[in-house]
Amino acid sequence: MQTAFHLDHEVQRLSRGSLPSDTAELARFLIGKTIVRKTGRSRMSGRIVETEAYPPGDASGHAYRGRTARNESLFLGPGFAYVYFIYGTSYMLNVTAEEPGVGAGVLLRAIEPLDGINLMERFRKTDKLTDLARGPGRLAAALEIDQRLDGVDLCDSGPLWLGSAVRETARICTSARIGITREVERQLRFFESGSRFVSGPRNEIRSR
């Protein structure tokens, strides 16, 4: 249905030094950046258009009760993948934040598919472009992300990495996070204004 948009000469891998260590700043910074997934000889990628921050001490975050075998990756420092399984059906991809030893992360909620769209369609069993990766569970399914990628260095060459923006990012808006029951009032959801790939409400509270 959709022609792949090859990015080999346009996306540069992000260095760890370029990533803000503060969780909320990282969540904002990642809007408009690229997530790249290599699987076998194929490659998929998308523009990050929606994120949620889960900073240190946040009662809704997975690190709130301390380090465990399940959340170990959250404590690696900025720029690693934290992948977990939820609801018995879906994987979720997070980018870790803060200094090593401090548990915090940014949930990737939605991407705008760019490269490898035909492969994403196969993994998601749909050819509706706006629904391929609109929502964190769909995003992980579209990019074939599962527990095997937990702890992967997103600033290194490998099966999953963060890249630079492919075009200018529109205004970045904020709102309350979605689907949580604790600290629900915090304005820690970030999304690109006007993007049809955003998964949640587009009513902005503040904007850049």
C-alpha positions as CSV (number, residue, x, y, z in Angstrom):
1,M,0.0,0.0,0.0
2,Q,2.6,2.5,1.1
3,T,6.1,2.9,-0.4
4,A,8.9,2.7,2.2
5,F,10.8,5.9,2.8
6,H,14.5,5.0,3.0
7,L,16.5,6.9,5.5
8,D,20.0,5.6,5.2
9,H,21.5,9.0,4.5
10,E,19.2,11.2,6.6
11,V,19.1,9.8,10.1
12,Q,22.1,10.0,12.4
13,R,22.3,7.9,15.5
14,L,21.8,10.0,18.7
15,S,24.7,10.0,21.1
16,R,24.1,9.5,24.8
17,G,25.6,12.9,25.4
18,S,22.8,14.5,23.3
19,L,20.1,13.1,25.5
20,P,18.7,15.2,28.4
21,S,19.0,13.2,31.6
22,D,15.9,14.8,33.1
23,T,13.0,12.5,32.4
24,A,10.5,15.2,31.4
25,E,13.1,17.0,29.2
26,L,13.9,13.7,27.5
27,A,10.2,13.1,26.8
28,R,9.9,16.5,25.1
29,F,13.3,16.1,23.3
30,L,12.2,12.8,21.8
31,I,9.2,14.3,19.9
32,G,10.2,14.4,16.3
33,K,13.2,12.1,16.7
34,T,13.4,8.7,14.9
35,I,13.2,5.2,16.3
36,V,14.9,2.6,14.0
37,R,14.3,-1.1,14.2
38,K,16.5,-3.6,12.3
39,T,15.3,-7.1,12.0
40,G,17.3,-9.5,9.9
41,R,18.0,-7.7,6.6
42,S,15.0,-5.4,7.0
43,R,14.6,-2.1,8.6
44,M,11.6,-0.1,10.0
45,S,11.5,3.4,11.4
46,G,9.2,6.1,12.5
47,R,9.0,9.6,13.8
48,I,8.2,9.8,17.5
49,V,5.1,11.9,17.9
50,E,3.8,11.1,21.4
51,T,5.6,10.3,24.7
52,E,4.9,10.1,28.4
53,A,7.5,10.8,31.2
54,Y,7.7,8.7,34.4
55,P,10.3,10.6,36.5
56,P,11.9,9.4,39.7
57,G,9.5,9.1,42.6
58,D,6.4,9.0,40.4
59,A,3.9,6.7,42.0
60,S,2.7,5.5,38.6
61,G,6.2,4.6,37.4
62,H,7.6,1.1,37.5
63,A,10.6,2.2,39.5
64,Y,8.5,3.6,42.4
65,R,9.0,0.6,44.7
66,G,12.7,0.2,43.8
67,R,14.8,-2.1,41.7
68,T,13.6,-5.5,40.8
69,A,14.5,-8.2,38.3
70,R,11.7,-6.9,36.1
71,N,12.6,-3.2,36.0
72,E,16.4,-3.5,36.2
73,S,16.8,-1.8,32.8
74,L,15.2,1.4,34.1
75,F,18.3,2.0,36.3
76,L,20.9,1.8,33.5
77,G,21.0,5.6,32.9
78,P,19.7,7.5,29.8
79,G,19.3,5.9,26.4
80,F,18.5,2.3,27.0
81,A,15.4,0.3,26.2
82,Y,13.0,-0.8,28.9
83,V,10.5,-3.3,27.5
84,Y,7.7,-4.8,29.6
85,F,4.6,-6.9,28.9
86,I,1.2,-5.7,30.1
87,Y,-2.4,-6.8,30.1
88,G,-1.3,-10.2,28.9
89,T,-1.4,-9.0,25.3
90,S,1.1,-6.1,24.7
91,Y,4.7,-5.0,25.0
92,M,5.6,-1.4,25.8
93,L,8.8,0.4,24.8
94,N,10.4,3.0,27.1
95,V,13.6,5.0,26.8
96,T,15.4,5.2,30.1
97,A,16.3,8.5,31.7
98,E,18.2,10.1,34.6
99,E,21.6,9.1,35.9
100,P,22.7,5.4,36.3
101,G,21.1,3.9,39.4
102,V,18.1,6.2,39.3
103,G,15.0,4.5,37.9
104,A,13.0,6.6,35.4
105,G,11.8,6.3,31.8
106,V,9.9,7.7,28.9
107,L,7.1,5.7,27.3
108,L,6.9,5.9,23.5
109,R,3.2,6.1,22.8
110,A,3.0,6.7,19.1
111,I,5.1,7.0,15.9
112,E,4.5,8.2,12.4
113,P,5.7,5.3,10.2
114,L,8.4,6.2,7.8
115,D,10.5,3.2,6.6
116,G,9.5,-0.5,6.3
117,I,5.8,0.2,6.3
118,N,5.0,-3.0,4.4
119,L,6.7,-5.0,7.1
120,M,4.8,-3.0,9.8
121,E,1.5,-3.8,8.0
122,R,2.4,-7.5,8.1
123,F,3.2,-7.5,11.9
124,R,0.1,-5.5,12.7
125,K,-2.2,-7.2,10.2
126,T,-3.6,-4.0,8.9
127,D,-2.9,-1.6,6.1
128,K,-4.4,1.5,7.8
129,L,-1.4,3.8,8.1
130,T,-2.6,5.9,10.9
131,D,-3.4,2.8,13.1
132,L,-0.1,1.0,12.5
133,A,1.7,2.5,15.6
134,R,-0.9,4.8,17.2
135,G,-0.7,3.6,20.8
136,P,2.2,2.0,22.8
137,G,1.1,-1.6,22.3
138,R,0.6,-1.1,18.5
139,L,3.9,0.7,18.3
140,A,5.7,-2.3,19.8
141,A,3.9,-4.8,17.6
142,A,4.5,-2.8,14.5
143,L,8.3,-2.7,15.2
144,E,8.4,-6.3,16.4
145,I,9.5,-5.3,19.9
146,D,9.4,-7.8,22.7
147,Q,11.3,-8.8,25.9
148,R,14.4,-9.7,23.9
149,L,15.1,-6.0,23.4
150,D,14.9,-5.1,27.1
151,G,18.1,-3.4,28.0
152,V,19.3,-2.7,24.5
153,D,21.5,0.4,24.1
154,L,19.5,2.8,22.0
155,C,22.6,4.9,21.3
156,D,24.7,2.1,19.8
157,S,24.5,0.1,16.6
158,G,22.1,-2.8,17.0
159,P,18.6,-4.0,16.5
160,L,16.9,-0.9,17.9
161,W,18.3,2.7,18.1
162,L,17.3,6.4,18.3
163,G,18.0,8.7,15.4
164,S,17.9,12.4,14.6
165,A,14.8,14.1,13.2
166,V,14.1,13.8,9.5
167,R,12.2,17.1,9.3
168,E,11.3,20.1,11.5
169,T,9.0,19.3,14.4
170,A,5.8,21.1,14.8
171,R,4.8,22.7,18.1
172,I,5.1,20.3,21.1
173,C,2.0,20.2,23.3
174,T,1.5,18.7,26.8
175,S,-1.3,17.1,28.7
176,A,-2.0,14.7,31.5
177,R,-1.0,11.2,31.0
178,I,-3.4,8.5,29.8
179,G,-4.6,5.3,31.5
180,I,-3.0,5.7,34.9
181,T,-4.6,5.9,38.4
182,R,-1.9,7.6,40.4
183,E,-0.5,11.1,40.0
184,V,-3.0,11.6,37.1
185,E,-2.9,15.4,37.2
186,R,0.8,15.7,36.2
187,Q,1.3,17.3,32.8
188,L,3.9,14.7,31.5
189,R,2.4,13.6,28.2
190,F,4.0,15.3,25.2
191,F,2.8,15.2,21.6
192,E,3.3,16.9,18.2
193,S,0.6,19.4,17.5
194,G,-1.5,18.4,14.4
195,S,-0.2,14.9,14.0
196,R,-2.8,12.4,12.9
197,F,-0.7,9.6,14.4
198,V,-1.1,10.7,18.0
199,S,-3.0,8.1,20.0
200,G,-4.7,10.2,22.7
201,P,-6.5,13.5,23.1
202,R,-5.1,16.4,21.2
203,N,-6.3,19.1,23.7
204,E,-3.2,20.9,24.7
205,I,-2.5,22.3,28.2
206,R,0.8,24.1,27.4
207,S,2.9,24.3,24.3
208,R,6.4,25.2,23.3
